[in-house]
Amino acid sequence: MDGGRHVRALRSVALACQEASTATLMPEPILPALCDLIGFDSAGFLWMDLARELDYLPPQDLVPGGDDFRIMSLEDENALWWEHHNSLCCQPRVPDDVPSVLTETDTKSVRQWHACSLYVNLFKPGGDEHLLILRIPGGPGRTFRVLCWRGPGKAFTERDKTDLFLLKPHIEAAYRRGQRMRAVSELTPRQRQLLALVAQGFTNYQIARRLGVEEGTIRAHLYQIYSRLGVSSRTAAVTRSLITVED
């Protein structure tokens, strides 16, 4: 890819990250744009909670030019991921607040990689040989990952890793925006009504009078709203909900 086309491809991924996303998934245009830049056979997003050993959001997969497929059940696939993370062939644990971009052989030899259960039972049967991972901190014990696979042949290069790392701020911004959208979408209609009144500048006492409830009830609702939005003040709750709508 020549320099001009390469820059345009980078820009396309950055612009795709700004597209509107749903309450639970990343913007759909990201993976096709990333495929045009890096080139892969399949890719997906994965949300992992290392402490609880589970995916904390549904995986989103894409196979360019075809339909999504699985060679095993989602439960078995997740079990393999966790076996991989808890085995000697796994990537080294990275601190929660440190982003990283790795390939399958950055921390092991090809022979060691081919001995991994994840490769033997999942990647190889699906025709996947090479793996590129962008790992973004998702909170205590959590990581958000962009996974790219290639079949036998050309491995991912240092340039591919650099491109993915350069795009990390844009991909992370899309992920954080999705977090805000998801949090606000989980508010009940009553909580949304209360938050709208807070945004208009009403005090707890005034809101309680308007809604015909005790002031303590309003405080309890606000506490629940703060918890769901991950904030600790009225201003932060209103700001986060407004940013979500505007994004």
SVG drawing of the C-alpha trace seen along z (x, -y; Angstrom):
<svg xmlns="http://www.w3.org/2000/svg" viewBox="-48 -25 58 54">
<polyline fill="none" stroke="black" stroke-width="0.4" points="0.0,0.0 1.5,-3.4 1.9,-6.2 -1.2,-8.2 -3.5,-5.2 -2.1,-4.2 -2.9,-7.6 -6.4,-7.5 -7.0,-4.0 -5.9,-5.2 -8.2,-8.1 -11.1,-5.9 -10.8,-3.8 -10.6,-7.0 -13.8,-8.3 -15.5,-4.9 -14.8,-5.1 -17.0,-8.3 -20.0,-6.6 -23.0,-6.1 -22.9,-2.8 -25.6,-0.8 -25.9,-0.4 -23.8,2.7 -21.6,2.9 -18.9,1.0 -19.7,-1.0 -20.1,1.5 -17.9,-0.3 -14.8,0.1 -13.9,3.6 -14.4,3.2 -12.3,0.1 -9.6,1.8 -9.6,4.7 -8.9,2.4 -6.0,0.9 -4.4,4.0 -5.9,6.9 -7.2,9.9 -9.5,12.9 -11.7,12.4 -11.9,10.1 -14.0,9.3 -14.4,7.4 -14.2,9.1 -15.0,7.8 -13.2,9.8 -13.5,9.7 -10.4,11.4 -11.5,11.4 -14.8,13.1 -13.6,15.1 -16.4,14.2 -17.2,12.0 -19.1,9.0 -20.7,8.1 -21.7,10.2 -18.9,10.8 -19.2,9.0 -17.6,10.8 -17.2,10.1 -15.9,12.2 -15.3,9.8 -17.3,10.8 -19.2,13.6 -21.4,14.6 -20.3,15.0 -19.5,18.6 -18.4,20.6 -16.6,24.0 -17.8,24.6 -20.4,23.3 -19.8,19.9 -19.5,21.6 -16.8,23.9 -15.0,21.1 -15.0,19.0 -13.8,22.0 -10.8,22.3 -10.0,18.6 -9.9,18.9 -7.9,22.1 -5.5,20.2 -5.2,17.3 -4.6,19.6 -2.0,21.8 1.7,21.5 1.1,20.6 -0.9,17.4 0.3,13.9 1.8,12.3 -0.7,10.4 -0.5,6.7 -1.5,4.1 -5.2,3.0 -4.2,-0.6 -1.7,0.3 -2.8,0.7 -0.9,3.2 -0.7,4.5 0.6,8.1 0.8,10.9 0.8,14.6 4.6,14.9 5.6,11.8 6.1,13.7 6.5,17.3 8.0,19.3 6.0,20.7 6.3,24.1 5.0,23.0 2.1,21.2 1.2,24.4 1.1,26.3 -1.5,24.0 -4.9,25.4 -6.5,22.2 -4.6,22.7 -5.1,26.5 -8.8,26.6 -10.1,23.2 -7.8,21.4 -6.3,24.2 -9.7,26.0 -11.1,22.6 -8.1,21.9 -6.6,19.2 -2.8,19.1 -1.9,15.5 -3.4,13.3 -3.1,9.6 -4.6,8.2 -5.3,4.6 -5.9,4.6 -7.6,1.6 -8.2,1.3 -11.9,1.5 -11.9,0.9 -10.6,3.0 -9.9,6.5 -11.6,5.8 -10.2,5.5 -11.7,4.6 -10.0,6.3 -9.9,6.0 -8.9,9.4 -7.7,9.9 -6.9,13.3 -5.1,14.4 -4.8,17.8 -1.5,19.6 0.9,17.3 1.8,13.7 2.1,12.9 1.1,9.5 4.0,7.1 5.4,4.4 3.7,1.8 0.4,3.5 1.0,3.3 2.0,-0.3 -1.1,-1.2 -3.3,0.5 -1.6,-1.3 -1.9,-4.7 -5.6,-4.1 -5.9,-3.1 -7.1,-6.5 -9.9,-6.5 -11.0,-2.9 -10.9,-3.6 -13.0,-6.7 -15.6,-4.7 -15.5,-2.1 -15.9,-4.7 -18.8,-6.3 -20.4,-2.9 -20.0,-2.5 -21.8,-5.7 -24.6,-4.8 -25.0,-1.4 -25.1,-2.9 -27.8,-5.5 -29.8,-2.8 -30.1,-0.8 -31.8,-3.6 -35.5,-3.1 -38.1,-5.5 -38.6,-6.9 -34.8,-7.5 -34.7,-9.2 -37.5,-11.5 -35.8,-12.3 -32.5,-13.0 -34.2,-15.3 -35.6,-17.3 -32.1,-17.4 -30.8,-18.7 -33.4,-21.5 -31.9,-22.7 -34.5,-21.5 -33.5,-20.6 -34.3,-17.2 -37.1,-18.9 -38.6,-20.5 -38.4,-17.2 -40.0,-15.3 -42.9,-17.8 -43.4,-17.5 -43.4,-13.7 -45.4,-13.4 -42.8,-11.4 -40.6,-11.8 -37.3,-13.6 -35.5,-10.5 -36.9,-8.6 -35.3,-11.1 -32.0,-10.7 -32.3,-6.9 -33.1,-7.1 -30.1,-9.5 -27.8,-7.0 -29.0,-4.3 -28.5,-6.6 -24.9,-7.5 -24.1,-3.8 -25.3,-2.9 -23.6,-5.8 -20.4,-5.4 -20.4,-8.9 -20.7,-10.6 -22.4,-13.9 -25.5,-15.5 -23.4,-17.5 -21.5,-14.4 -24.7,-12.4 -26.3,-15.1 -23.1,-15.6 -22.6,-12.0 -26.2,-11.5 -26.1,-14.6 -22.8,-13.6 -24.2,-10.2 -27.2,-11.7 -25.1,-14.2 -22.5,-11.6"/>
</svg>
